[in-house]
Structures are given as C-alpha cells and as structure tokens.
Amino acid sequence: MELCVALDLPSAQENLELAESLKSYNIWMKVGFRAYIRDGKPFIEALKEINPEFKIFLDLKLYDIPNTMADASEEIAKLGVDMFNIHASAGAVAMKTVMDRLSTYEKRPLVLAVTALTSFDEENFSAIYEKSINEKAEQFAMMSYENGLDGVVCSTFESRAIKNATSNSFLTLCPGIRPFGEDAGDQQRVATLELAKEEGVDFPVIGRPIYKDINPLEKVKKIVDII
C-alpha cells in the first residue's frame, strides 16, 4: 500500500507549500483537473524539484474516441508522470488503443481505468449504467484487465472483489479514504484506512483529511505508520 496525496487546494502556491511540507516522504502526489488545467506541466516539474522521488499521478480521467485518447495518453507519457487514468466507460477498443500506443515507450506510466466515481450512490449510478455499482465495477475491471491496463480506480468496497476477479497484482486506487473517520464531504462511499488495508487497496488517495489538518506532516506520519 502506497499513500497518494490529493493536491486539490485552490492555488499552485498552496499545493506546492503542502508538497514542500511533506518532502521527507517519497509518496505519490495526485494532480487533478483543476491543478493541471490551471498550472500545467510547470507544476509537475515544480513537484519533482521539491522531491525528485515524488511519484506523480495525473488524474484527468480521459474519455473520448479511441485515437484521441491514445494521442492524449502519448502526450501524458512525455510529461514524465508515473501514472494516469482513463474512463472504463470509453470501452475495450479505447483501452486497447491506448495500451498499444504506449507499448513503444521503454518506461511508460501506469494506466488505470475509472470504474465508478466514489461520489455516486446506488440510485444515481444505476440511473446511468442500469446495474449496481459492484456489478458494473467488476465488469469494468475485467475489461481493463483483459486489455492490458495496470489497474482501476474504484472505492474500497469493490477492491477485494475486483482483485478476486482479476489478479492480486491488478492495482486498485481508491479515493474517498477518511483515514480516521473524518467527514465524508461530497463522497458517498468512504472508508477508513484500516478497512482499505483489509480490502487490499494498493493506493489510498487522501486529500482533505491531510491538507485541512492543522499539521499535515504529522497526519501523513500517522497514515504512513498504519500503512
């Protein structure tokens, strides 16, 4: 299990200050929509300057026609990030096209597929996908596994079933982690760090419980100790 810190603060300066405070840990840093659209490649470079051992997860959730997704994936690989994601809903052809394109890279980033966003509850998910979260997440995971992806983004509650259906080495990255039972906020399917560990989660993604803490470094220390 490896900690992934979500850099979701309102400005680049705040995110970089948070990263600076955590530079003694060689952890993953999640760069999402807002941060990347606002701050771009220089932000990723700035993170690496703070600690070259930081690993970068670019969380853009690509979803488009297969060739466009493959083009974008290639540009992401050129950024030097360590992991990024696509939407499983884009389908098997898109997955295969992305992975075929990246196969030419000697060192490619890990590629994960988003199954069901952790902001979904059962009612709103089934209104779109016409299946339960567990059923569809497992189906998406199997599709991802069969098309050569490295893992999926899911909630802690699907992690064990997905590994059982695919492989224990198939990665699960799980947002919505509230390590010590903090407020769920806008997430529906949240879990403690202990539960995530029990369910075989590879990457617990933790944002607000860290960056809203009065002492983020101490909070990370407690999390790493549990991991």
Secondary structure per residue as TSV (DSSP state, phi and psi in degrees):
chain	resnum	aa	ss	phi	psi
A	1	M	-	360.0	131.4
A	2	E	-	-128.3	128.8
A	3	L	-	-69.4	136.6
A	4	C	E	-122.6	117.0
A	5	V	E	-93.1	126.7
A	6	A	E	-83.5	119.0
A	7	L	-	-91.5	79.5
A	8	D	-	-112.4	22.4
A	9	L	-	-74.8	163.4
A	10	P	S	-68.4	-16.5
A	11	S	S	-141.1	158.6
A	12	A	H	-60.2	-41.6
A	13	Q	H	-59.0	-45.0
A	14	E	H	-64.4	-41.7
A	15	N	H	-64.9	-41.3
A	16	L	H	-69.3	-35.1
A	17	E	H	-64.5	-39.8
A	18	L	H	-62.8	-47.2
A	19	A	H	-59.8	-41.2
A	20	E	H	-60.3	-40.1
A	21	S	H	-69.5	-18.9
A	22	L	T	-109.1	11.2
A	23	K	T	-66.9	-13.0
A	24	S	T	-75.5	-9.3
A	25	Y	S	-110.5	130.3
A	26	N	-	-86.5	75.4
A	27	I	-	-111.0	175.3
A	28	W	E	-85.3	144.8
A	29	M	E	-120.4	123.5
A	30	K	E	-91.9	121.8
A	31	V	E	-107.2	114.5
A	32	G	-	-99.7	-169.5
A	33	F	H	-50.6	-57.7
A	34	R	H	-60.4	-48.0
A	35	A	H	-63.7	-43.1
A	36	Y	H	-72.4	-41.0
A	37	I	H	-63.6	-39.2
A	38	R	H	-77.7	-41.7
A	39	D	H	-114.5	-18.1
A	40	G	H	60.9	-158.2
A	41	K	H	-57.7	-38.9
A	42	P	H	-57.8	-30.2
A	43	F	H	-67.3	-42.6
A	44	I	H	-62.1	-42.7
A	45	E	H	-63.7	-38.4
A	46	A	H	-64.7	-37.7
A	47	L	H	-63.0	-42.8
A	48	K	H	-66.9	-29.4
A	49	E	H	-70.0	-35.1
A	50	I	H	-64.6	-47.0
A	51	N	-	-150.9	106.9
A	52	P	T	-59.0	-17.4
A	53	E	T	-89.5	-5.5
A	54	F	-	-58.4	139.2
A	55	K	E	-105.0	138.2
A	56	I	E	-107.8	124.7
A	57	F	E	-105.8	112.2
A	58	L	E	-91.5	109.1
A	59	D	E	-99.6	78.7
A	60	L	E	-110.0	-11.0
A	61	K	E	51.2	62.1
A	62	L	E	-58.8	136.0
A	63	Y	-	-153.3	105.3
A	64	D	S	-163.3	-167.5
A	65	I	-	-69.3	153.4
A	66	P	H	-52.3	-47.1
A	67	N	H	-66.0	-38.2
A	68	T	H	-65.3	-39.8
A	69	M	H	-64.2	-39.7
A	70	A	H	-66.2	-41.0
A	71	D	H	-59.5	-46.8
A	72	A	H	-64.8	-39.3
A	73	S	H	-62.1	-38.8
A	74	E	H	-65.5	-40.5
A	75	E	H	-65.7	-37.2
A	76	I	H	-63.5	-42.1
A	77	A	H	-59.8	-35.7
A	78	K	H	-69.2	-19.4
A	79	L	T	-71.6	-19.1
A	80	G	T	83.5	18.4
A	81	V	-	-76.7	164.3
A	82	D	S	-98.7	-16.7
A	83	M	E	-162.8	145.2
A	84	F	E	-148.0	175.4
A	85	N	E	-134.9	158.9
A	86	I	E	-128.5	168.6
A	87	H	E	-88.1	128.4
A	88	A	G	-59.8	-28.7
A	89	S	G	-60.9	-16.5
A	90	A	G	-67.8	-21.7
A	91	G	-	99.4	171.0
A	92	A	H	-63.9	-40.1
A	93	V	H	-63.2	-43.0
A	94	A	H	-63.1	-43.5
A	95	M	H	-58.0	-49.4
A	96	K	H	-64.1	-39.1
A	97	T	H	-64.3	-42.8
A	98	V	H	-61.6	-48.6
A	99	M	H	-68.9	-36.0
A	100	D	H	-62.1	-42.1
A	101	R	H	-64.7	-39.8
A	102	L	H	-78.4	-12.0
A	103	S	T	-65.7	-16.9
A	104	T	T	-80.1	-10.9
A	105	Y	-	-87.5	130.0
A	106	E	S	-62.4	-40.5
A	107	K	S	-128.3	96.2
A	108	R	-	-95.6	157.7
A	109	P	-	-71.5	156.0
A	110	L	E	-64.3	144.9
A	111	V	E	-123.0	123.4
A	112	L	E	-115.5	153.8
A	113	A	E	-112.7	133.4
A	114	V	E	-76.0	125.1
A	115	T	-	-90.2	-79.2
A	116	A	S	-127.0	123.8
A	117	L	-	-58.7	140.7
A	118	T	T	-72.5	-4.3
A	119	S	T	-81.1	-13.0
A	120	F	-	-77.0	139.4
A	121	D	-	-102.3	174.3
A	122	E	H	-59.7	-43.0
A	123	E	H	-61.4	-49.2
A	124	N	H	-73.3	-30.8
A	125	F	H	-68.3	-47.4
A	126	S	H	-67.3	-25.3
A	127	A	H	-64.8	-26.7
A	128	I	H	-96.0	-48.9
A	129	Y	H	-99.1	-10.6
A	130	E	S	59.8	26.5
A	131	K	S	-146.2	164.6
A	132	S	-	-71.0	159.8
A	133	I	H	-59.1	-47.7
A	134	N	H	-59.9	-44.8
A	135	E	H	-65.2	-46.8
A	136	K	H	-72.7	-37.2
A	137	A	H	-61.3	-42.1
A	138	E	H	-66.4	-40.0
A	139	Q	H	-62.0	-46.2
A	140	F	H	-62.2	-39.1
A	141	A	H	-64.7	-42.8
A	142	M	H	-61.2	-42.8
A	143	M	H	-61.3	-42.3
A	144	S	H	-65.3	-44.4
A	145	Y	H	-62.1	-44.7
A	146	E	H	-68.7	-21.1
A	147	N	T	-105.3	17.4
A	148	G	T	87.2	9.9
A	149	L	-	-73.3	164.7
A	150	D	-	-89.4	-17.0
A	151	G	E	171.2	-167.5
A	152	V	E	-136.9	160.4
A	153	V	E	-98.5	124.9
A	154	C	-	-152.2	179.9
A	155	S	-	-88.3	163.0
A	156	T	H	-54.3	-32.5
A	157	F	H	-73.0	-14.1
A	158	E	H	-102.7	-11.5
A	159	S	H	-56.5	-51.7
A	160	R	H	-63.8	-44.2
A	161	A	H	-63.5	-37.5
A	162	I	H	-66.2	-43.7
A	163	K	H	-64.5	-38.3
A	164	N	H	-65.1	-32.9
A	165	A	H	-83.0	-19.4
A	166	T	S	-118.1	-89.3
A	167	S	-	-157.9	150.1
A	168	N	T	-65.8	-20.9
A	169	S	T	-87.9	-6.0
A	170	F	S	-75.3	121.6
A	171	L	E	-75.5	143.1
A	172	T	E	-122.6	124.2
A	173	L	E	-110.5	125.5
A	174	C	E	-125.7	110.0
A	175	P	-	-74.1	-177.7
A	176	G	-	71.9	26.1
A	177	I	B	-89.6	124.0
A	178	R	-	-114.5	92.0
A	179	P	T	-53.0	-36.6
A	180	F	T	-125.9	34.5
A	181	G	S	77.2	27.5
A	182	E	-	-65.9	170.8
A	183	D	-	-58.4	139.7
A	184	A	-	-73.3	-24.6
A	185	G	T	62.3	-129.2
A	186	D	T	-92.1	9.9
A	187	Q	-	-92.3	145.3
A	188	Q	S	-98.7	-40.4
A	189	R	S	-111.7	83.9
A	190	V	-	-104.9	157.4
A	191	A	B	-146.7	156.1
A	192	T	-	-78.8	164.9
A	193	L	H	-65.0	-37.7
A	194	E	H	-60.6	-43.3
A	195	L	H	-65.9	-41.3
A	196	A	H	-58.7	-40.8
A	197	K	H	-64.0	-43.7
A	198	E	H	-63.0	-34.2
A	199	E	T	-89.4	7.4
A	200	G	T	77.7	20.9
A	201	V	-	-63.1	133.1
A	202	D	S	-87.2	-39.5
A	203	F	E	-129.7	98.4
A	204	P	E	-77.9	126.0
A	205	V	E	-97.6	121.4
A	206	I	E	-130.2	125.1
A	207	G	-	-119.0	-83.8
A	208	R	H	-53.6	-41.6
A	209	P	H	-60.8	-21.1
A	210	I	H	-91.7	-57.0
A	211	Y	H	-76.7	-13.0
A	212	K	T	-94.7	-3.3
A	213	D	S	-75.3	148.2
A	214	I	S	-65.3	-24.5
A	215	N	-	-137.0	84.9
A	216	P	H	-57.7	-36.9
A	217	L	H	-63.8	-42.6
A	218	E	H	-65.8	-36.7
A	219	K	H	-65.2	-43.2
A	220	V	H	-63.8	-39.2
A	221	K	H	-58.8	-45.3
A	222	K	H	-62.8	-40.6
A	223	I	H	-65.8	-47.3
A	224	V	H	-62.7	-36.4
A	225	D	H	-60.5	-39.7
A	226	I	H	-70.2	-42.2
A	227	I	-	-61.1	360.0
